[in-house]
């Protein structure tokens, strides 16, 4: 956002911003990779829904 890169096609913001969803899991033999991916996706949407241009993390 600080760079002020134009985002002319956006209906949300006139400059490019970044929203990131992160998920972490403690090392486990029975950890399900699909659950980890779903949690990261959920975190991304929480970042977007809560104002965009931020990082949200989830613990699996």
VEXFIZA-343187 format. One record per residue (C-alpha): residue number from 1; residue in one letter; chain; x, y, z. Coordinates in steps of 0.2 Angstrom, whole numbers, plus 5000, padded with zeros to 4 digits. Layout:
VEXFIZA-343187
@baza = NUM&rolum = a&donu = A&xx = X&yy = Y&zz = Z
...
END
This chain:
VEXFIZA-343187
@baza = 1&rolum = x&donu = A&xx = 5000&yy = 5000&zz = 5000
@baza = 2&rolum = x&donu = A&xx = 5014&yy = 5012&zz = 5004
@baza = 3&rolum = x&donu = A&xx = 5021&yy = 5010&zz = 4987
@baza = 4&rolum = x&donu = A&xx = 5005&yy = 5017&zz = 4979
@baza = 5&rolum = x&donu = A&xx = 5004&yy = 5005&zz = 4965
@baza = 6&rolum = x&donu = A&xx = 4989&yy = 5009&zz = 4955
@baza = 7&rolum = x&donu = A&xx = 4975&yy = 4995&zz = 4955
@baza = 8&rolum = x&donu = A&xx = 4963&yy = 5003&zz = 4942
@baza = 9&rolum = x&donu = A&xx = 4952&yy = 4988&zz = 4940
@baza = 10&rolum = x&donu = A&xx = 4949&yy = 4986&zz = 4959
@baza = 11&rolum = x&donu = A&xx = 4932&yy = 4990&zz = 4966
@baza = 12&rolum = x&donu = A&xx = 4939&yy = 4989&zz = 4984
@baza = 13&rolum = x&donu = A&xx = 4955&yy = 5000&zz = 4984
@baza = 14&rolum = x&donu = A&xx = 4964&yy = 5011&zz = 4971
@baza = 15&rolum = x&donu = A&xx = 4981&yy = 5004&zz = 4976
@baza = 16&rolum = x&donu = A&xx = 4987&yy = 4987&zz = 4977
@baza = 17&rolum = x&donu = A&xx = 4987&yy = 4979&zz = 4994
@baza = 18&rolum = x&donu = A&xx = 4991&yy = 4962&zz = 5001
@baza = 19&rolum = x&donu = A&xx = 4980&yy = 4951&zz = 5012
@baza = 20&rolum = x&donu = A&xx = 4988&yy = 4935&zz = 5019
@baza = 21&rolum = x&donu = A&xx = 4981&yy = 4919&zz = 5027
@baza = 22&rolum = x&donu = A&xx = 4993&yy = 4908&zz = 5037
@baza = 23&rolum = x&donu = A&xx = 4990&yy = 4892&zz = 5046
@baza = 24&rolum = x&donu = A&xx = 5002&yy = 4882&zz = 5057
@baza = 25&rolum = x&donu = A&xx = 5002&yy = 4865&zz = 5064
@baza = 26&rolum = x&donu = A&xx = 5013&yy = 4857&zz = 5077
@baza = 27&rolum = x&donu = A&xx = 5022&yy = 4842&zz = 5069
@baza = 28&rolum = x&donu = A&xx = 5011&yy = 4827&zz = 5071
@baza = 29&rolum = x&donu = A&xx = 5011&yy = 4810&zz = 5061
@baza = 30&rolum = x&donu = A&xx = 4992&yy = 4811&zz = 5059
@baza = 31&rolum = x&donu = A&xx = 4991&yy = 4829&zz = 5053
@baza = 32&rolum = x&donu = A&xx = 4979&yy = 4832&zz = 5039
@baza = 33&rolum = x&donu = A&xx = 4986&yy = 4843&zz = 5025
@baza = 34&rolum = x&donu = A&xx = 4968&yy = 4847&zz = 5019
@baza = 35&rolum = x&donu = A&xx = 4964&yy = 4854&zz = 5036
@baza = 36&rolum = x&donu = A&xx = 4979&yy = 4864&zz = 5036
@baza = 37&rolum = x&donu = A&xx = 4975&yy = 4871&zz = 5018
@baza = 38&rolum = x&donu = A&xx = 4957&yy = 4875&zz = 5024
@baza = 39&rolum = x&donu = A&xx = 4963&yy = 4884&zz = 5039
@baza = 40&rolum = x&donu = A&xx = 4975&yy = 4895&zz = 5029
@baza = 41&rolum = x&donu = A&xx = 4961&yy = 4899&zz = 5016
@baza = 42&rolum = x&donu = A&xx = 4949&yy = 4903&zz = 5031
@baza = 43&rolum = x&donu = A&xx = 4963&yy = 4915&zz = 5038
@baza = 44&rolum = x&donu = A&xx = 4964&yy = 4923&zz = 5021
@baza = 45&rolum = x&donu = A&xx = 4946&yy = 4927&zz = 5020
@baza = 46&rolum = x&donu = A&xx = 4946&yy = 4933&zz = 5038
@baza = 47&rolum = x&donu = A&xx = 4960&yy = 4945&zz = 5033
@baza = 48&rolum = x&donu = A&xx = 4950&yy = 4952&zz = 5018
@baza = 49&rolum = x&donu = A&xx = 4934&yy = 4953&zz = 5028
@baza = 50&rolum = x&donu = A&xx = 4942&yy = 4963&zz = 5042
@baza = 51&rolum = x&donu = A&xx = 4948&yy = 4977&zz = 5031
@baza = 52&rolum = x&donu = A&xx = 4961&yy = 4969&zz = 5020
@baza = 53&rolum = x&donu = A&xx = 4980&yy = 4973&zz = 5019
@baza = 54&rolum = x&donu = A&xx = 4984&yy = 4962&zz = 5034
@baza = 55&rolum = x&donu = A&xx = 4990&yy = 4945&zz = 5039
@baza = 56&rolum = x&donu = A&xx = 4979&yy = 4933&zz = 5049
@baza = 57&rolum = x&donu = A&xx = 4985&yy = 4917&zz = 5056
@baza = 58&rolum = x&donu = A&xx = 4976&yy = 4901&zz = 5062
@baza = 59&rolum = x&donu = A&xx = 4983&yy = 4887&zz = 5073
@baza = 60&rolum = x&donu = A&xx = 4977&yy = 4870&zz = 5068
END
